[in-house]
Amino acid sequence: MRIAICDDDEMQVEILKEYLCVFFRQYHMELPSIAVFFNGEALLDDPEEKALVFLDIEMSGLDGIYVGTELTRRNNHLLIFIVTSYMEYLDAAMRFNVFRYLSKPIDKQRLFLNLKDALRISRANASLTMIETKTGCVTIPTHNIIMVEAVKNKISIYTTKGIFESVKSMNYWCEQLTEQCFYRSHRSFIINFDHVCSFDHFTICLYQNTYSAYLTRRKYTHFKNTYHFYLECKR
């Protein structure tokens, strides 16, 4: 696990780091890697995976609302804590599905309580999938799979980290991807609800409209209802 702190107030950063150390020590857990960024640009330029982000709103350069929105667009499983003295930003922060809103100065006990919830959710999101190719194997977070496509004997796994050609069959992937977010929209496609942008009776657009999958016409109503139910469960 990797935790990011983004705040241009060095004192607040040190306080939060100390609280995190106390929390993990108190609950006898290994301290995760903690990455510190003093502006939003540096955080957005960081290519490494992050499970939790503590994000200030008012910073020089890019503000926290813009940065949080962009982070969520890239990974909607990311858990973002807004840390600020300005409660008037709450409504704007809620638009990108902020996980928790913490006011400064940070209350240690409230932080610890919310950290417990965040770790529980993060662990649930942390399942990994191994993709075996002709040249080797790669392991990625399961939620990074956008879709699986079968064209004749070629099985392509589209992920946020690239496209991999799997040596396994479509039936294998149907058995592997049993999480609620996956749906077989067509005999040649399995899609991830988390990456759906739009759809009609024939086509599903995914991952910032970069990829598309077929939707069997007779499945349209079932797909629509299942997708709607999935979104409701995530609220």
C-alpha atoms as an extended CHARMM CRD file, in Angstrom:
* protein
*
       235  EXT
         1         1  MET       CA              0.0000000000        0.0000000000        0.0000000000  PROA      1               0.0000000000
         2         2  ARG       CA              1.1200000000        3.5480000000       -0.7520000000  PROA      2               0.0000000000
         3         3  ILE       CA             -0.3040000000        6.7070000000        0.8570000000  PROA      3               0.0000000000
         4         4  ALA       CA              0.0820000000       10.1860000000       -0.6390000000  PROA      4               0.0000000000
         5         5  ILE       CA             -0.1090000000       13.5140000000        1.2020000000  PROA      5               0.0000000000
         6         6  CYS       CA             -0.4980000000       16.6590000000       -0.8890000000  PROA      6               0.0000000000
         7         7  ASP       CA             -0.3570000000       19.9160000000        1.0810000000  PROA      7               0.0000000000
         8         8  ASP       CA              1.7970000000       23.0460000000        0.7700000000  PROA      8               0.0000000000
         9         9  ASP       CA              1.8560000000       23.4950000000        4.5520000000  PROA      9               0.0000000000
        10        10  GLU       CA              4.9340000000       21.5930000000        5.7590000000  PROA      10              0.0000000000
        11        11  MET       CA              3.8210000000       21.6840000000        9.3970000000  PROA      11              0.0000000000
        12        12  GLN       CA              0.4750000000       20.0790000000        8.5620000000  PROA      12              0.0000000000
        13        13  VAL       CA              2.2780000000       17.4350000000        6.5120000000  PROA      13              0.0000000000
        14        14  GLU       CA              4.5230000000       16.5320000000        9.4550000000  PROA      14              0.0000000000
        15        15  ILE       CA              1.5620000000       16.3490000000       11.8510000000  PROA      15              0.0000000000
        16        16  LEU       CA             -0.3560000000       14.0570000000        9.4950000000  PROA      16              0.0000000000
        17        17  LYS       CA              2.6940000000       11.8340000000        8.9380000000  PROA      17              0.0000000000
        18        18  GLU       CA              3.1260000000       11.5050000000       12.6990000000  PROA      18              0.0000000000
        19        19  TYR       CA             -0.5450000000       10.6000000000       13.1580000000  PROA      19              0.0000000000
        20        20  LEU       CA             -0.2600000000        7.9510000000       10.4460000000  PROA      20              0.0000000000
        21        21  CYS       CA              2.8070000000        6.4500000000       12.1170000000  PROA      21              0.0000000000
        22        22  VAL       CA              0.9760000000        6.3360000000       15.4550000000  PROA      22              0.0000000000
        23        23  PHE       CA             -2.0870000000        4.7230000000       13.8750000000  PROA      23              0.0000000000
        24        24  PHE       CA             -0.2210000000        1.8790000000       12.1910000000  PROA      24              0.0000000000
        25        25  ARG       CA              1.9670000000        1.3140000000       15.2260000000  PROA      25              0.0000000000
        26        26  GLN       CA             -1.0480000000        1.2950000000       17.5550000000  PROA      26              0.0000000000
        27        27  TYR       CA             -2.7750000000       -1.3820000000       15.4700000000  PROA      27              0.0000000000
        28        28  HSD       CA              0.4080000000       -3.4200000000       14.9510000000  PROA      28              0.0000000000
        29        29  MET       CA              0.4310000000       -2.9580000000       11.1880000000  PROA      29              0.0000000000
        30        30  GLU       CA              3.3720000000       -2.3430000000        8.8990000000  PROA      30              0.0000000000
        31        31  LEU       CA              3.7040000000        1.3400000000        8.0480000000  PROA      31              0.0000000000
        32        32  PRO       CA              2.9410000000        1.8410000000        4.3490000000  PROA      32              0.0000000000
        33        33  SER       CA              5.0790000000        3.9540000000        2.0590000000  PROA      33              0.0000000000
        34        34  ILE       CA              4.1200000000        7.6230000000        2.5100000000  PROA      34              0.0000000000
        35        35  ALA       CA              4.7910000000        9.9610000000       -0.4230000000  PROA      35              0.0000000000
        36        36  VAL       CA              4.6470000000       13.7310000000        0.1550000000  PROA      36              0.0000000000
        37        37  PHE       CA              3.8240000000       16.3250000000       -2.4980000000  PROA      37              0.0000000000
        38        38  PHE       CA              3.7410000000       20.0600000000       -1.8880000000  PROA      38              0.0000000000
        39        39  ASN       CA              1.6330000000       20.9450000000       -4.9390000000  PROA      39              0.0000000000
        40        40  GLY       CA             -0.9950000000       19.3360000000       -7.1310000000  PROA      40              0.0000000000
        41        41  GLU       CA              1.1680000000       19.2840000000      -10.2310000000  PROA      41              0.0000000000
        42        42  ALA       CA              3.7250000000       17.0220000000       -8.5630000000  PROA      42              0.0000000000
        43        43  LEU       CA              1.0120000000       14.6690000000       -7.3480000000  PROA      43              0.0000000000
        44        44  LEU       CA             -0.5460000000       14.3730000000      -10.8060000000  PROA      44              0.0000000000
        45        45  ASP       CA              2.8850000000       13.7530000000      -12.3430000000  PROA      45              0.0000000000
        46        46  ASP       CA              3.5270000000       10.8410000000       -9.9740000000  PROA      46              0.0000000000
        47        47  PRO       CA              3.0430000000        7.5800000000      -11.9380000000  PROA      47              0.0000000000
        48        48  GLU       CA              3.0130000000        5.2120000000       -8.9590000000  PROA      48              0.0000000000
        49        49  GLU       CA             -0.1340000000        3.5140000000       -7.6500000000  PROA      49              0.0000000000
        50        50  LYS       CA             -1.7520000000        5.0920000000       -4.5990000000  PROA      50              0.0000000000
        51        51  ALA       CA             -4.3830000000        3.6090000000       -2.2960000000  PROA      51              0.0000000000
        52        52  LEU       CA             -5.1260000000        6.6740000000       -0.1390000000  PROA      52              0.0000000000
        53        53  VAL       CA             -4.5900000000       10.3840000000       -0.7760000000  PROA      53              0.0000000000
        54        54  PHE       CA             -4.7770000000       13.2130000000        1.7710000000  PROA      54              0.0000000000
        55        55  LEU       CA             -5.4130000000       16.3120000000       -0.3070000000  PROA      55              0.0000000000
        56        56  ASP       CA             -5.4380000000       19.9830000000        0.6630000000  PROA      56              0.0000000000
        57        57  ILE       CA             -7.8320000000       22.2930000000       -1.2060000000  PROA      57              0.0000000000
        58        58  GLU       CA             -6.0890000000       25.6650000000       -1.2450000000  PROA      58              0.0000000000
        59        59  MET       CA             -2.5790000000       25.2770000000       -2.6570000000  PROA      59              0.0000000000
        60        60  SER       CA             -0.4000000000       27.3320000000       -4.9540000000  PROA      60              0.0000000000
        61        61  GLY       CA             -0.8440000000       26.2270000000       -8.5420000000  PROA      61              0.0000000000
        62        62  LEU       CA             -3.5600000000       23.6680000000       -9.1420000000  PROA      62              0.0000000000
        63        63  ASP       CA             -6.2240000000       23.6200000000       -6.4320000000  PROA      63              0.0000000000
        64        64  GLY       CA             -7.3460000000       20.4560000000       -4.6720000000  PROA      64              0.0000000000
        65        65  ILE       CA            -10.7390000000       20.3440000000       -6.3830000000  PROA      65              0.0000000000
        66        66  TYR       CA             -9.1170000000       20.1150000000       -9.8230000000  PROA      66              0.0000000000
        67        67  VAL       CA             -6.4890000000       17.6270000000       -8.6260000000  PROA      67              0.0000000000
        68        68  GLY       CA             -9.0600000000       15.4250000000       -6.8700000000  PROA      68              0.0000000000
        69        69  THR       CA            -11.3050000000       15.3910000000       -9.9250000000  PROA      69              0.0000000000
        70        70  GLU       CA             -8.3940000000       14.3700000000      -12.1620000000  PROA      70              0.0000000000
        71        71  LEU       CA             -7.2100000000       11.6640000000       -9.7570000000  PROA      71              0.0000000000
        72        72  THR       CA            -10.7160000000       10.1880000000       -9.6000000000  PROA      72              0.0000000000
        73        73  ARG       CA            -10.9970000000       10.2730000000      -13.3950000000  PROA      73              0.0000000000
        74        74  ARG       CA             -7.8180000000        8.2090000000      -13.6170000000  PROA      74              0.0000000000
        75        75  ASN       CA             -8.7610000000        5.7720000000      -10.8490000000  PROA      75              0.0000000000
        76        76  ASN       CA            -12.2480000000        5.7780000000       -9.3490000000  PROA      76              0.0000000000
        77        77  HSD       CA            -11.1390000000        3.2770000000       -6.6820000000  PROA      77              0.0000000000
        78        78  LEU       CA             -8.7800000000        5.8270000000       -5.1520000000  PROA      78              0.0000000000
        79        79  LEU       CA             -9.8320000000        6.9200000000       -1.6580000000  PROA      79              0.0000000000
        80        80  ILE       CA             -9.3710000000       10.6680000000       -1.2000000000  PROA      80              0.0000000000
        81        81  PHE       CA             -9.4270000000       12.5000000000        2.1170000000  PROA      81              0.0000000000
        82        82  ILE       CA             -9.9350000000       16.2490000000        1.7520000000  PROA      82              0.0000000000
        83        83  VAL       CA             -8.0200000000       18.0770000000        4.4930000000  PROA      83              0.0000000000
        84        84  THR       CA             -8.8080000000       21.7880000000        4.7420000000  PROA      84              0.0000000000
        85        85  SER       CA             -9.8560000000       24.6600000000        6.9610000000  PROA      85              0.0000000000
        86        86  TYR       CA            -12.4580000000       25.8140000000        4.4420000000  PROA      86              0.0000000000
        87        87  MET       CA            -15.7780000000       23.9980000000        4.8060000000  PROA      87              0.0000000000
        88        88  GLU       CA            -17.3010000000       25.9520000000        1.9110000000  PROA      88              0.0000000000
        89        89  TYR       CA            -15.4760000000       23.6030000000       -0.4700000000  PROA      89              0.0000000000
        90        90  LEU       CA            -17.3930000000       20.5680000000        0.7620000000  PROA      90              0.0000000000
        91        91  ASP       CA            -20.0270000000       20.5940000000       -2.0070000000  PROA      91              0.0000000000
        92        92  ALA       CA            -17.3990000000       20.9270000000       -4.7320000000  PROA      92              0.0000000000
        93        93  ALA       CA            -15.3530000000       18.0960000000       -3.2190000000  PROA      93              0.0000000000
        94        94  MET       CA            -18.3790000000       15.7970000000       -3.0530000000  PROA      94              0.0000000000
        95        95  ARG       CA            -18.7440000000       16.0510000000       -6.8450000000  PROA      95              0.0000000000
        96        96  PHE       CA            -15.6870000000       13.8460000000       -7.3260000000  PROA      96              0.0000000000
        97        97  ASN       CA            -16.8630000000       11.3870000000       -4.6800000000  PROA      97              0.0000000000
        98        98  VAL       CA            -14.3880000000       12.3530000000       -1.9590000000  PROA      98              0.0000000000
        99        99  PHE       CA            -14.1120000000        9.5970000000        0.6400000000  PROA      99              0.0000000000
       100       100  ARG       CA            -13.9370000000       11.7750000000        3.7780000000  PROA      100             0.0000000000
       101       101  TYR       CA            -13.6700000000       15.4670000000        4.6030000000  PROA      101             0.0000000000
       102       102  LEU       CA            -11.3010000000       16.3290000000        7.4880000000  PROA      102             0.0000000000
       103       103  SER       CA            -11.0860000000       19.8390000000        8.8850000000  PROA      103             0.0000000000
       104       104  LYS       CA             -7.8660000000       21.4200000000       10.1240000000  PROA      104             0.0000000000
       105       105  PRO       CA             -6.5250000000       21.0760000000       12.7320000000  PROA      105             0.0000000000
       106       106  ILE       CA             -6.9600000000       17.3430000000       12.2510000000  PROA      106             0.0000000000
       107       107  ASP       CA             -8.7060000000       15.5010000000       15.0690000000  PROA      107             0.0000000000
       108       108  LYS       CA             -6.5690000000       12.3920000000       15.6570000000  PROA      108             0.0000000000
       109       109  GLN       CA             -9.3900000000       10.1510000000       16.8800000000  PROA      109             0.0000000000
       110       110  ARG       CA            -11.6550000000       11.0630000000       13.9540000000  PROA      110             0.0000000000
       111       111  LEU       CA             -8.7710000000       10.4310000000       11.5700000000  PROA      111             0.0000000000
       112       112  PHE       CA             -8.1510000000        7.0010000000       13.1110000000  PROA      112             0.0000000000
       113       113  LEU       CA            -11.8250000000        6.0660000000       12.8760000000  PROA      113             0.0000000000
       114       114  ASN       CA            -11.9680000000        6.9900000000        9.1880000000  PROA      114             0.0000000000
       115       115  LEU       CA             -8.6590000000        5.2960000000        8.4550000000  PROA      115             0.0000000000
       116       116  LYS       CA            -10.1210000000        2.0050000000        9.6620000000  PROA      116             0.0000000000
       117       117  ASP       CA            -12.9460000000        2.3500000000        7.1190000000  PROA      117             0.0000000000
       118       118  ALA       CA            -10.5200000000        3.3330000000        4.3700000000  PROA      118             0.0000000000
       119       119  LEU       CA             -8.2540000000        0.3440000000        4.9630000000  PROA      119             0.0000000000
       120       120  ARG       CA            -11.2000000000       -2.0520000000        4.9340000000  PROA      120             0.0000000000
       121       121  ILE       CA            -12.3690000000       -0.6920000000        1.5760000000  PROA      121             0.0000000000
       122       122  SER       CA             -8.8510000000       -0.5080000000        0.1630000000  PROA      122             0.0000000000
       123       123  ARG       CA             -8.2120000000       -4.1630000000        0.9750000000  PROA      123             0.0000000000
       124       124  ALA       CA            -11.4390000000       -5.1270000000       -0.7730000000  PROA      124             0.0000000000
       125       125  ASN       CA            -10.2610000000       -3.1990000000       -3.8550000000  PROA      125             0.0000000000
       126       126  ALA       CA             -6.7840000000       -4.7000000000       -3.7730000000  PROA      126             0.0000000000
       127       127  SER       CA             -7.4750000000       -8.0730000000       -5.4100000000  PROA      127             0.0000000000
       128       128  LEU       CA             -4.8880000000       -8.9960000000       -8.0300000000  PROA      128             0.0000000000
       129       129  THR       CA             -5.1710000000      -10.8610000000      -11.3090000000  PROA      129             0.0000000000
       130       130  MET       CA             -2.3580000000      -12.6350000000      -13.1160000000  PROA      130             0.0000000000
       131       131  ILE       CA             -2.3680000000      -12.4500000000      -16.9040000000  PROA      131             0.0000000000
       132       132  GLU       CA             -0.3420000000      -15.1820000000      -18.5780000000  PROA      132             0.0000000000
       133       133  THR       CA              1.0130000000      -14.3030000000      -22.0090000000  PROA      133             0.0000000000
       134       134  LYS       CA              3.2370000000      -16.1720000000      -24.4450000000  PROA      134             0.0000000000
       135       135  THR       CA              6.2960000000      -14.3290000000      -23.1070000000  PROA      135             0.0000000000
       136       136  GLY       CA              5.5670000000      -14.3970000000      -19.3790000000  PROA      136             0.0000000000
       137       137  CYS       CA              3.1370000000      -13.3010000000      -16.6870000000  PROA      137             0.0000000000
       138       138  VAL       CA              2.0280000000       -9.9120000000      -15.4150000000  PROA      138             0.0000000000
       139       139  THR       CA              0.0590000000       -9.2370000000      -12.2200000000  PROA      139             0.0000000000
       140       140  ILE       CA             -2.2140000000       -6.1890000000      -11.9910000000  PROA      140             0.0000000000
       141       141  PRO       CA             -4.9830000000       -4.9340000000       -9.6810000000  PROA      141             0.0000000000
       142       142  THR       CA             -8.1950000000       -6.5440000000      -10.9040000000  PROA      142             0.0000000000
       143       143  HSD       CA            -10.0300000000       -3.2160000000      -11.0280000000  PROA      143             0.0000000000
       144       144  ASN       CA             -7.4920000000       -2.0370000000      -13.6560000000  PROA      144             0.0000000000
       145       145  ILE       CA             -8.9810000000       -4.4760000000      -16.1860000000  PROA      145             0.0000000000
       146       146  ILE       CA            -11.1640000000       -2.4960000000      -18.5840000000  PROA      146             0.0000000000
       147       147  MET       CA            -12.4370000000       -5.3380000000      -20.7610000000  PROA      147             0.0000000000
       148       148  VAL       CA            -11.6400000000       -8.7250000000      -22.2520000000  PROA      148             0.0000000000
       149       149  GLU       CA            -12.0500000000       -9.2370000000      -25.9960000000  PROA      149             0.0000000000
       150       150  ALA       CA            -12.0770000000      -12.5080000000      -27.9380000000  PROA      150             0.0000000000
       151       151  VAL       CA            -11.3360000000      -12.4080000000      -31.6710000000  PROA      151             0.0000000000
       152       152  LYS       CA            -11.1120000000      -15.9190000000      -33.0860000000  PROA      152             0.0000000000
       153       153  ASN       CA             -8.4060000000      -17.5890000000      -30.9570000000  PROA      153             0.0000000000
       154       154  LYS       CA             -6.8970000000      -14.3310000000      -29.6910000000  PROA      154             0.0000000000
       155       155  ILE       CA             -7.8640000000      -13.1400000000      -26.1820000000  PROA      155             0.0000000000
       156       156  SER       CA             -6.9060000000       -9.5250000000      -25.4560000000  PROA      156             0.0000000000
       157       157  ILE       CA             -6.9820000000       -8.1130000000      -21.9060000000  PROA      157             0.0000000000
       158       158  TYR       CA             -7.3650000000       -4.3310000000      -21.9990000000  PROA      158             0.0000000000
       159       159  THR       CA             -6.0720000000       -2.6580000000      -18.8440000000  PROA      159             0.0000000000
       160       160  THR       CA             -5.2120000000        0.8430000000      -17.6610000000  PROA      160             0.0000000000
       161       161  LYS       CA             -1.5450000000       -0.1970000000      -18.0260000000  PROA      161             0.0000000000
       162       162  GLY       CA             -1.7830000000       -1.5140000000      -21.5770000000  PROA      162             0.0000000000
       163       163  ILE       CA             -3.1360000000       -4.4200000000      -23.6250000000  PROA      163             0.0000000000
       164       164  PHE       CA             -2.0080000000       -7.9980000000      -23.0170000000  PROA      164             0.0000000000
       165       165  GLU       CA             -2.6370000000      -11.0850000000      -25.1460000000  PROA      165             0.0000000000
       166       166  SER       CA             -3.6870000000      -13.9040000000      -22.8450000000  PROA      166             0.0000000000
       167       167  VAL       CA             -2.9920000000      -17.5710000000      -23.4670000000  PROA      167             0.0000000000
       168       168  LYS       CA             -6.1590000000      -18.4450000000      -21.5330000000  PROA      168             0.0000000000
       169       169  SER       CA             -9.6140000000      -18.9290000000      -23.0730000000  PROA      169             0.0000000000
       170       170  MET       CA            -12.6810000000      -16.7200000000      -22.8050000000  PROA      170             0.0000000000
       171       171  ASN       CA            -14.3080000000      -19.3280000000      -20.5560000000  PROA      171             0.0000000000
       172       172  TYR       CA            -11.3180000000      -19.0700000000      -18.2230000000  PROA      172             0.0000000000
       173       173  TRP       CA            -11.7910000000      -15.3000000000      -17.9250000000  PROA      173             0.0000000000
       174       174  CYS       CA            -15.5150000000      -15.6800000000      -17.3100000000  PROA      174             0.0000000000
       175       175  GLU       CA            -14.6680000000      -17.9220000000      -14.3630000000  PROA      175             0.0000000000
       176       176  GLN       CA            -11.8890000000      -15.6280000000      -13.1200000000  PROA      176             0.0000000000
       177       177  LEU       CA            -13.6740000000      -12.2810000000      -13.2570000000  PROA      177             0.0000000000
       178       178  THR       CA            -16.5160000000      -12.9720000000      -10.8620000000  PROA      178             0.0000000000
       179       179  GLU       CA            -16.5580000000       -9.5670000000       -9.1530000000  PROA      179             0.0000000000
       180       180  GLN       CA            -19.8070000000       -7.6180000000       -9.3690000000  PROA      180             0.0000000000
       181       181  CYS       CA            -18.1800000000       -5.0230000000      -11.6250000000  PROA      181             0.0000000000
       182       182  PHE       CA            -17.6870000000       -7.4630000000      -14.5320000000  PROA      182             0.0000000000
       183       183  TYR       CA            -20.3950000000       -8.2370000000      -17.0900000000  PROA      183             0.0000000000
       184       184  ARG       CA            -20.3660000000      -10.3590000000      -20.2450000000  PROA      184             0.0000000000
       185       185  SER       CA            -22.0180000000       -7.9960000000      -22.6880000000  PROA      185             0.0000000000
       186       186  HSD       CA            -21.4610000000      -10.1770000000      -25.7680000000  PROA      186             0.0000000000
       187       187  ARG       CA            -19.9850000000      -13.5930000000      -26.4510000000  PROA      187             0.0000000000
       188       188  SER       CA            -16.7510000000      -11.7960000000      -27.4150000000  PROA      188             0.0000000000
       189       189  PHE       CA            -16.6030000000       -9.2650000000      -24.5810000000  PROA      189             0.0000000000
       190       190  ILE       CA            -16.4400000000       -8.9750000000      -20.8070000000  PROA      190             0.0000000000
       191       191  ILE       CA            -16.5600000000       -5.3600000000      -19.6030000000  PROA      191             0.0000000000
       192       192  ASN       CA            -15.8480000000       -3.6340000000      -16.3000000000  PROA      192             0.0000000000
       193       193  PHE       CA            -18.6820000000       -1.3550000000      -15.1210000000  PROA      193             0.0000000000
       194       194  ASP       CA            -16.1270000000        0.8890000000      -13.4200000000  PROA      194             0.0000000000
       195       195  HSD       CA            -14.7930000000        2.0000000000      -16.8120000000  PROA      195             0.0000000000
       196       196  VAL       CA            -18.0880000000        2.5230000000      -18.6670000000  PROA      196             0.0000000000
       197       197  CYS       CA            -18.4920000000        6.0040000000      -20.1790000000  PROA      197             0.0000000000
       198       198  SER       CA            -21.6680000000        5.5340000000      -22.2190000000  PROA      198             0.0000000000
       199       199  PHE       CA            -23.6520000000        2.8910000000      -24.0790000000  PROA      199             0.0000000000
       200       200  ASP       CA            -26.4750000000        2.3920000000      -26.5460000000  PROA      200             0.0000000000
       201       201  HSD       CA            -28.2940000000       -0.7200000000      -27.7980000000  PROA      201             0.0000000000
       202       202  PHE       CA            -25.2170000000       -1.9950000000      -29.6380000000  PROA      202             0.0000000000
       203       203  THR       CA            -22.0270000000       -0.4920000000      -28.2030000000  PROA      203             0.0000000000
       204       204  ILE       CA            -20.4190000000        0.2550000000      -24.8280000000  PROA      204             0.0000000000
       205       205  CYS       CA            -17.7650000000        2.9810000000      -24.6690000000  PROA      205             0.0000000000
       206       206  LEU       CA            -15.1000000000        2.5050000000      -21.9960000000  PROA      206             0.0000000000
       207       207  TYR       CA            -12.1570000000        4.2110000000      -20.3040000000  PROA      207             0.0000000000
       208       208  GLN       CA            -12.4010000000        7.8270000000      -21.4360000000  PROA      208             0.0000000000
       209       209  ASN       CA            -13.9870000000        6.6220000000      -24.7030000000  PROA      209             0.0000000000
       210       210  THR       CA            -10.7100000000        4.9550000000      -25.6730000000  PROA      210             0.0000000000
       211       211  TYR       CA            -12.2020000000        1.4730000000      -26.2220000000  PROA      211             0.0000000000
       212       212  SER       CA            -15.5620000000        0.0470000000      -27.2390000000  PROA      212             0.0000000000
       213       213  ALA       CA            -17.2610000000       -3.3110000000      -26.7460000000  PROA      213             0.0000000000
       214       214  TYR       CA            -20.2860000000       -4.9220000000      -28.3780000000  PROA      214             0.0000000000
       215       215  LEU       CA            -23.5420000000       -5.2000000000      -26.4870000000  PROA      215             0.0000000000
       216       216  THR       CA            -25.8980000000       -7.9680000000      -27.5730000000  PROA      216             0.0000000000
       217       217  ARG       CA            -29.1630000000       -6.2120000000      -28.3620000000  PROA      217             0.0000000000
       218       218  ARG       CA            -31.3280000000       -8.6430000000      -26.3930000000  PROA      218             0.0000000000
       219       219  LYS       CA            -29.1360000000       -7.9430000000      -23.3260000000  PROA      219             0.0000000000
       220       220  TYR       CA            -29.6190000000       -4.1820000000      -23.4380000000  PROA      220             0.0000000000
       221       221  THR       CA            -32.3300000000       -3.9520000000      -20.7560000000  PROA      221             0.0000000000
       222       222  HSD       CA            -30.5930000000       -6.4230000000      -18.4650000000  PROA      222             0.0000000000
       223       223  PHE       CA            -27.2750000000       -4.6330000000      -18.9080000000  PROA      223             0.0000000000
       224       224  LYS       CA            -28.8330000000       -1.2280000000      -18.2150000000  PROA      224             0.0000000000
       225       225  ASN       CA            -30.5910000000       -2.4560000000      -15.0710000000  PROA      225             0.0000000000
       226       226  THR       CA            -27.5400000000       -4.3230000000      -13.7720000000  PROA      226             0.0000000000
       227       227  TYR       CA            -25.2960000000       -1.3220000000      -14.3760000000  PROA      227             0.0000000000
       228       228  HSD       CA            -27.7720000000        0.9810000000      -12.6300000000  PROA      228             0.0000000000
       229       229  PHE       CA            -27.9610000000       -1.3750000000       -9.6500000000  PROA      229             0.0000000000
       230       230  TYR       CA            -24.1540000000       -1.5380000000       -9.4950000000  PROA      230             0.0000000000
       231       231  LEU       CA            -23.9000000000        2.2580000000       -9.3820000000  PROA      231             0.0000000000
       232       232  GLU       CA            -26.5440000000        2.4300000000       -6.6570000000  PROA      232             0.0000000000
       233       233  CYS       CA            -24.6210000000       -0.0680000000       -4.5300000000  PROA      233             0.0000000000
       234       234  LYS       CA            -21.4640000000        2.0350000000       -4.7750000000  PROA      234             0.0000000000
       235       235  ARG       CA            -23.0900000000        5.1590000000       -3.3500000000  PROA      235             0.0000000000
